[in-house]
Amino acid sequence: MIEFLLWVALTVATIIPMLKLLPHFGVDAKWALICVFPIAVLVLLWVMATKLQAMEKR
């Protein structure tokens, strides 16, 4: 039970910042909800990094 509560806490701690950051990178904030899956966090970070590089080139 304690592991599940820890997982929920970490998931919420990941989703909330993603909700605020993703729109700045041109990604719909709803995509933050897929952070329930750990691999999805990595994918979103890659997307954000790619968009950041494109924004820096402008």
Sequence and secondary structure as in RCSB ss.txt:
>XXXX:A:sequence
MIEFLLWVALTVATIIPMLKLLPHFGVDAKWALICVFPIAVLVLLWVMATKLQAMEKR
>XXXX:A:secstr
 HHHHHHHHHHHHHHHHHHHHGGGGT  GGGGGGGGSHHHHHHHHHHHHHHHHHHHH 
